[in-house]
Amino acid sequence: MDIRDQKRHLEILMQSYEIYTDRDRMRGDMWRSRPIYHKFEMMREKTDRAEKALDRMDPAVVVEDEELVKEFIDSLLDNINFAVFAIRELEEGQRV
C-alpha cells in the first residue's frame, strides 16, 4: 500500500472521529443507552440512505451535486462510528 493511500485512509477515519466528537459534545454517550443491535439497525438505515443517494447519481456523469455527495459521505462516516460503538460495547461485555 502506498503511503498516500495510508494517509488518505487515516484522513477519512479522522473525519468520522470529528463527527463523533461533535455529536458526543451535544449528546454525550447517548449511544450507550441503546442495545448493540440498535447500532446494526442504524448502520442498515445509514446504508439504505447512502444507497438511495447513490441510486440518484448517474454513473455516466461526473457527480456535480455537492449536497448529494455530502449526504452520501456523511451516511458512510456515520456507519464507521456505529461500527466502533458496537465494537466498544462487545469489548466491554455488553450483550447483543
N, C-alpha and C positions, 0 to 999 in steps of 0.2 A: 504494500500500500504506500502510495506517495505521501509525503509529509503534508502537501496541500490538502489531500483528502482527509487526513487525520485532523488537520486544523479545522477544516470545514465541518467535520463531524462534531467536534467539540463546540464550535460556534453554535450549531443547531441545538445541541444539548443545553448550552448556556441560555439560548432563547427560551427554551422550555423552563429552565430554572428561574429565569426572570419572571415569567408568567406565574410560576408557583409562588415566588416571594411577594409579588404584587398582590395576589389574591389572598395569600396567607396573612398579609398585613391587615387586610379588610375583614377576613372571615375567621382568622385563627385556624386551629386544627379541625375545622368543621368536617373535613373528610374522614376523620376518625370516628365520627358519630354514626356512620353508616357501615353495614357489614361489607365484607370483602366482595361478595357477589355484586354489590351495587357498583363497585369500580368497573366490573366487567360490563354491567349494563350501560354505564356511562361511556365506556370505550366503544361499545356497539353503536350507541347513539351518535357519538362523535364520528365514527367511521361511516355510518349511514349519511351523516351530514356532509362529510368530505366527498363521499361517492356521488351524492346528488350534485355537489358543486362541480365535480369532475365531469359528470354527465352533461352539464350545461356548457362545458368547454368544447369547442370544435377543435379536434386534434390536428386538423389540416391548417389551422390558422395560428399564428403566434398569439399567445394569450395577452390581450391588452386590457382586460377588465381587472384593474388592480384590486378592487374591492372583492371580487370573486376569488382571486388568488389569495388574498389575505385571509378570507374566510376558510379556504381550503387548508392553508398552512396552520392557522390557529387551531382548527379541529385536530390536526395531526399532532401539534405540540401539546395540546391537552391530553391526547392519548398517551404520550410519553409520561406525563405527570400521573395519570390514573394508574398506569402500569407500575410506576415507582411506589405509589401509595399501596397497591396490592402487595407488592414485594415486601415493603416495610412491615405491613401487617402480618404477612405469613412468617417473616423472620422473627417477629415479636410474639408469635404463637397464637395469633388470632385464628379463630375457626372460620371456615368458609361457610 
